[in-house]
Amino acid sequence: MSKVFRVSLSLLIIMGLSVASAPGATAGNNKPGALSRVGSIRGRITRVGSDFVTIRRTNRLRKYRVYVDQSTDVKFEGRESSVSEYAVDEHISTRYHIEGRRRVATVMDASGEFDVEGIITSINLTDGTFRIRDDEGTEIIGVDTDANTIFERNDEDATLADFVLDDHVEVHFNLTDGHDVATRVESKSEADE
């Protein structure tokens, strides 16, 4: 065997072992070294069952069913609750993991106010919209703004035109008025944090 081949083979074996023993590797998955899947969904409730909530993501058409179990931290407006207190059209934010073919919530909170943080991936000044990739990197979120949206950049008043691609932003929503328009968009440069 050539020296290059042996070194390459050794590296492949080491890489394979480190992936298989990585934290989060699941023994029950058919793929060796596969990581368990987790994610988050923010949107409106479209249906409530005894052990699940169906959610339409903010600014998306697709609906997702998320189940609850005895380990789910269920909240309503920040206080301990149960899904029986939830109603259709309330806003909900949830984090989940995959068990078999089900999304099972680890945390679920319904309220009229919520915020999303992420990196700006596109801006449309004509429509007053922009898109962000959330901090978990799991979804791209479309954000609508209007004349009432407050913009702040480095603690100064701003407009949407003052933001640039790759800015890290925090977007605040209040859904009590029945639509998903941002109420506040904030950004700080790395030097200010």
BALOBA-1460 file (C-alpha; in Angstrom, 3 decimals):
// residues 193
<rec num="1" residu="m" x="0.000" y="0.000" z="0.000"/>
<rec num="2" residu="s" x="1.196" y="3.485" z="-0.748"/>
<rec num="3" residu="k" x="1.870" y="5.880" z="2.100"/>
<rec num="4" residu="v" x="-0.748" y="8.360" z="0.801"/>
<rec num="5" residu="f" x="-3.399" y="5.615" z="0.674"/>
<rec num="6" residu="r" x="-2.644" y="4.479" z="4.253"/>
<rec num="7" residu="v" x="-2.780" y="8.047" z="5.586"/>
<rec num="8" residu="s" x="-6.080" y="8.678" z="3.736"/>
<rec num="9" residu="l" x="-7.575" y="5.428" z="5.032"/>
<rec num="10" residu="s" x="-6.474" y="6.245" z="8.594"/>
<rec num="11" residu="l" x="-8.084" y="9.693" z="8.391"/>
<rec num="12" residu="l" x="-11.348" y="8.232" z="7.102"/>
<rec num="13" residu="i" x="-11.448" y="5.707" z="9.956"/>
<rec num="14" residu="i" x="-10.732" y="8.412" z="12.563"/>
<rec num="15" residu="m" x="-13.385" y="10.715" z="11.087"/>
<rec num="16" residu="g" x="-15.922" y="7.885" z="11.064"/>
<rec num="17" residu="l" x="-15.241" y="7.049" z="14.692"/>
<rec num="18" residu="s" x="-15.493" y="10.676" z="15.814"/>
<rec num="19" residu="v" x="-18.873" y="11.110" z="14.051"/>
<rec num="20" residu="a" x="-20.242" y="7.864" z="15.515"/>
<rec num="21" residu="s" x="-19.248" y="8.891" z="19.029"/>
<rec num="22" residu="a" x="-20.359" y="12.538" z="18.696"/>
<rec num="23" residu="p" x="-22.730" y="13.881" z="21.355"/>
<rec num="24" residu="g" x="-26.303" y="13.533" z="20.131"/>
<rec num="25" residu="a" x="-25.626" y="10.485" z="17.986"/>
<rec num="26" residu="t" x="-28.654" y="8.254" z="18.133"/>
<rec num="27" residu="a" x="-28.421" y="4.528" z="18.572"/>
<rec num="28" residu="g" x="-31.986" y="3.952" z="17.345"/>
<rec num="29" residu="n" x="-31.414" y="5.606" z="13.977"/>
<rec num="30" residu="n" x="-30.650" y="3.350" z="11.013"/>
<rec num="31" residu="k" x="-27.889" y="5.648" z="9.824"/>
<rec num="32" residu="p" x="-24.652" y="5.237" z="11.809"/>
<rec num="33" residu="g" x="-23.609" y="8.469" z="13.489"/>
<rec num="34" residu="a" x="-26.826" y="10.297" z="12.535"/>
<rec num="35" residu="l" x="-27.714" y="13.145" z="14.867"/>
<rec num="36" residu="s" x="-31.166" y="13.440" z="16.404"/>
<rec num="37" residu="r" x="-33.260" y="16.134" z="14.734"/>
<rec num="38" residu="v" x="-34.506" y="19.161" z="16.625"/>
<rec num="39" residu="g" x="-36.144" y="22.359" z="15.499"/>
<rec num="40" residu="s" x="-38.498" y="25.192" z="16.285"/>
<rec num="41" residu="i" x="-41.764" y="26.473" z="14.857"/>
<rec num="42" residu="r" x="-43.384" y="29.851" z="15.378"/>
<rec num="43" residu="g" x="-46.809" y="30.646" z="14.001"/>
<rec num="44" residu="r" x="-50.557" y="30.526" z="14.547"/>
<rec num="45" residu="i" x="-52.568" y="27.686" z="16.012"/>
<rec num="46" residu="t" x="-54.952" y="26.156" z="13.457"/>
<rec num="47" residu="r" x="-56.166" y="23.168" z="15.520"/>
<rec num="48" residu="v" x="-55.907" y="21.987" z="19.129"/>
<rec num="49" residu="g" x="-56.217" y="18.349" z="20.203"/>
<rec num="50" residu="s" x="-55.821" y="16.667" z="23.573"/>
<rec num="51" residu="d" x="-52.163" y="15.820" z="22.899"/>
<rec num="52" residu="f" x="-51.196" y="18.006" z="19.916"/>
<rec num="53" residu="v" x="-51.350" y="21.451" z="18.363"/>
<rec num="54" residu="t" x="-51.363" y="22.144" z="14.616"/>
<rec num="55" residu="i" x="-49.398" y="25.268" z="13.700"/>
<rec num="56" residu="r" x="-49.190" y="27.356" z="10.514"/>
<rec num="57" residu="r" x="-45.752" y="28.942" z="10.414"/>
<rec num="58" residu="t" x="-45.557" y="32.715" z="10.347"/>
<rec num="59" residu="n" x="-45.742" y="33.947" z="6.726"/>
<rec num="60" residu="r" x="-46.010" y="30.377" z="5.387"/>
<rec num="61" residu="l" x="-48.876" y="28.190" z="4.185"/>
<rec num="62" residu="r" x="-47.647" y="24.810" z="5.443"/>
<rec num="63" residu="k" x="-49.054" y="23.424" z="8.687"/>
<rec num="64" residu="y" x="-47.177" y="21.301" z="11.241"/>
<rec num="65" residu="r" x="-48.589" y="19.029" z="13.947"/>
<rec num="66" residu="v" x="-46.585" y="19.082" z="17.172"/>
<rec num="67" residu="y" x="-47.359" y="16.606" z="19.951"/>
<rec num="68" residu="v" x="-47.019" y="17.100" z="23.692"/>
<rec num="69" residu="d" x="-46.139" y="14.492" z="26.289"/>
<rec num="70" residu="q" x="-45.533" y="14.466" z="30.044"/>
<rec num="71" residu="s" x="-42.080" y="16.040" z="29.597"/>
<rec num="72" residu="t" x="-43.295" y="19.004" z="27.478"/>
<rec num="73" residu="d" x="-43.025" y="22.398" z="29.209"/>
<rec num="74" residu="v" x="-46.407" y="23.866" z="28.165"/>
<rec num="75" residu="k" x="-46.926" y="27.585" z="28.813"/>
<rec num="76" residu="f" x="-49.538" y="30.218" z="28.081"/>
<rec num="77" residu="e" x="-48.250" y="33.791" z="28.127"/>
<rec num="78" residu="g" x="-45.193" y="32.632" z="30.067"/>
<rec num="79" residu="r" x="-46.977" y="30.767" z="32.872"/>
<rec num="80" residu="e" x="-47.369" y="27.006" z="33.333"/>
<rec num="81" residu="s" x="-50.390" y="25.718" z="31.427"/>
<rec num="82" residu="s" x="-51.861" y="22.921" z="29.302"/>
<rec num="83" residu="v" x="-52.887" y="22.722" z="25.640"/>
<rec num="84" residu="s" x="-56.538" y="22.850" z="26.737"/>
<rec num="85" residu="e" x="-56.034" y="26.610" z="27.323"/>
<rec num="86" residu="y" x="-54.911" y="27.156" z="23.726"/>
<rec num="87" residu="a" x="-57.291" y="28.475" z="21.052"/>
<rec num="88" residu="v" x="-57.236" y="28.651" z="17.262"/>
<rec num="89" residu="d" x="-55.494" y="31.785" z="15.874"/>
<rec num="90" residu="e" x="-53.335" y="32.354" z="18.956"/>
<rec num="91" residu="h" x="-49.654" y="32.729" z="18.273"/>
<rec num="92" residu="i" x="-47.426" y="29.897" z="19.455"/>
<rec num="93" residu="s" x="-43.707" y="29.283" z="19.655"/>
<rec num="94" residu="t" x="-42.370" y="25.769" z="20.169"/>
<rec num="95" residu="r" x="-39.129" y="23.823" z="20.208"/>
<rec num="96" residu="y" x="-39.319" y="20.138" z="19.379"/>
<rec num="97" residu="h" x="-37.395" y="16.945" z="18.733"/>
<rec num="98" residu="i" x="-38.272" y="14.044" z="16.448"/>
<rec num="99" residu="e" x="-39.475" y="10.767" z="18.002"/>
<rec num="100" residu="g" x="-40.120" y="8.227" z="15.273"/>
<rec num="101" residu="r" x="-42.208" y="10.198" z="12.784"/>
<rec num="102" residu="r" x="-43.595" y="12.731" z="15.278"/>
<rec num="103" residu="r" x="-42.508" y="16.196" z="16.324"/>
<rec num="104" residu="v" x="-42.666" y="16.183" z="20.134"/>
<rec num="105" residu="a" x="-42.463" y="19.565" z="21.849"/>
<rec num="106" residu="t" x="-39.903" y="20.173" z="24.550"/>
<rec num="107" residu="v" x="-41.227" y="23.724" z="25.121"/>
<rec num="108" residu="m" x="-44.497" y="25.251" z="23.865"/>
<rec num="109" residu="d" x="-45.670" y="28.823" z="24.646"/>
<rec num="110" residu="a" x="-48.754" y="30.589" z="23.287"/>
<rec num="111" residu="s" x="-49.076" y="34.359" z="23.548"/>
<rec num="112" residu="g" x="-49.794" y="37.416" z="21.443"/>
<rec num="113" residu="e" x="-46.223" y="38.701" z="21.607"/>
<rec num="114" residu="f" x="-43.097" y="36.976" z="20.392"/>
<rec num="115" residu="d" x="-39.727" y="37.708" z="18.885"/>
<rec num="116" residu="v" x="-37.399" y="36.032" z="16.424"/>
<rec num="117" residu="e" x="-33.661" y="36.510" z="16.077"/>
<rec num="118" residu="g" x="-31.608" y="35.790" z="13.003"/>
<rec num="119" residu="i" x="-29.449" y="36.965" z="10.126"/>
<rec num="120" residu="i" x="-30.904" y="39.033" z="7.265"/>
<rec num="121" residu="t" x="-30.711" y="37.044" z="4.020"/>
<rec num="122" residu="s" x="-32.653" y="39.423" z="1.719"/>
<rec num="123" residu="i" x="-34.301" y="42.857" z="1.792"/>
<rec num="124" residu="n" x="-37.067" y="44.221" z="-0.454"/>
<rec num="125" residu="l" x="-37.404" y="47.966" z="0.158"/>
<rec num="126" residu="t" x="-40.271" y="48.294" z="-2.348"/>
<rec num="127" residu="d" x="-42.499" y="45.871" z="-0.425"/>
<rec num="128" residu="g" x="-41.105" y="46.710" z="3.024"/>
<rec num="129" residu="t" x="-40.169" y="43.088" z="3.622"/>
<rec num="130" residu="f" x="-37.061" y="41.118" z="4.454"/>
<rec num="131" residu="r" x="-36.107" y="37.530" z="5.185"/>
<rec num="132" residu="i" x="-34.008" y="36.133" z="8.014"/>
<rec num="133" residu="r" x="-32.437" y="32.767" z="8.785"/>
<rec num="134" residu="d" x="-33.198" y="32.034" z="12.434"/>
<rec num="135" residu="d" x="-30.377" y="31.531" z="14.939"/>
<rec num="136" residu="e" x="-30.870" y="27.752" z="14.904"/>
<rec num="137" residu="g" x="-30.402" y="27.815" z="11.122"/>
<rec num="138" residu="t" x="-33.552" y="25.697" z="10.788"/>
<rec num="139" residu="e" x="-35.812" y="28.060" z="8.885"/>
<rec num="140" residu="i" x="-36.005" y="31.147" z="6.728"/>
<rec num="141" residu="i" x="-38.651" y="33.562" z="7.986"/>
<rec num="142" residu="g" x="-40.339" y="36.260" z="5.908"/>
<rec num="143" residu="v" x="-40.910" y="39.522" z="7.806"/>
<rec num="144" residu="d" x="-43.452" y="42.168" z="6.775"/>
<rec num="145" residu="t" x="-43.140" y="45.759" z="8.005"/>
<rec num="146" residu="d" x="-45.453" y="48.757" z="7.743"/>
<rec num="147" residu="a" x="-45.530" y="52.464" z="8.603"/>
<rec num="148" residu="n" x="-45.914" y="51.611" z="12.319"/>
<rec num="149" residu="t" x="-42.845" y="49.347" z="12.517"/>
<rec num="150" residu="i" x="-40.069" y="50.853" z="14.661"/>
<rec num="151" residu="f" x="-36.508" y="50.301" z="13.406"/>
<rec num="152" residu="e" x="-33.395" y="50.654" z="15.578"/>
<rec num="153" residu="r" x="-29.809" y="50.089" z="14.508"/>
<rec num="154" residu="n" x="-27.052" y="50.430" z="17.142"/>
<rec num="155" residu="d" x="-29.589" y="52.063" z="19.522"/>
<rec num="156" residu="e" x="-30.401" y="54.805" z="16.986"/>
<rec num="157" residu="d" x="-33.628" y="55.378" z="15.046"/>
<rec num="158" residu="a" x="-33.382" y="53.832" z="11.588"/>
<rec num="159" residu="t" x="-35.363" y="52.716" z="8.546"/>
<rec num="160" residu="l" x="-35.411" y="49.396" z="6.728"/>
<rec num="161" residu="a" x="-32.989" y="50.937" z="4.197"/>
<rec num="162" residu="d" x="-30.360" y="51.232" z="6.970"/>
<rec num="163" residu="f" x="-30.145" y="47.442" z="7.361"/>
<rec num="164" residu="v" x="-27.833" y="45.278" z="5.247"/>
<rec num="165" residu="l" x="-27.470" y="41.605" z="4.415"/>
<rec num="166" residu="d" x="-25.926" y="39.522" z="7.226"/>
<rec num="167" residu="d" x="-27.095" y="41.962" z="9.942"/>
<rec num="168" residu="h" x="-28.117" y="40.077" z="13.086"/>
<rec num="169" residu="v" x="-31.602" y="41.322" z="14.003"/>
<rec num="170" residu="e" x="-34.218" y="40.797" z="16.668"/>
<rec num="171" residu="v" x="-37.751" y="41.128" z="15.286"/>
<rec num="172" residu="h" x="-40.711" y="41.709" z="17.620"/>
<rec num="173" residu="f" x="-44.306" y="40.832" z="16.706"/>
<rec num="174" residu="n" x="-47.612" y="41.417" z="18.470"/>
<rec num="175" residu="l" x="-50.397" y="39.352" z="16.964"/>
<rec num="176" residu="t" x="-53.275" y="40.776" z="18.991"/>
<rec num="177" residu="d" x="-54.273" y="42.876" z="15.988"/>
<rec num="178" residu="g" x="-54.623" y="39.738" z="13.869"/>
<rec num="179" residu="h" x="-51.691" y="39.983" z="11.462"/>
<rec num="180" residu="d" x="-48.007" y="39.114" z="11.396"/>
<rec num="181" residu="v" x="-46.413" y="42.543" z="10.794"/>
<rec num="182" residu="a" x="-43.283" y="43.333" z="12.818"/>
<rec num="183" residu="t" x="-43.745" y="45.962" z="15.507"/>
<rec num="184" residu="r" x="-39.998" y="46.517" z="16.116"/>
<rec num="185" residu="v" x="-36.770" y="45.522" z="14.335"/>
<rec num="186" residu="e" x="-33.487" y="45.941" z="16.218"/>
<rec num="187" residu="s" x="-29.870" y="45.371" z="15.243"/>
<rec num="188" residu="k" x="-26.555" y="45.976" z="16.967"/>
<rec num="189" residu="s" x="-23.123" y="45.700" z="15.431"/>
<rec num="190" residu="e" x="-20.688" y="43.130" z="16.883"/>
<rec num="191" residu="a" x="-18.636" y="45.945" z="18.447"/>
<rec num="192" residu="d" x="-21.636" y="47.120" z="20.521"/>
<rec num="193" residu="e" x="-22.479" y="43.691" z="21.973"/>
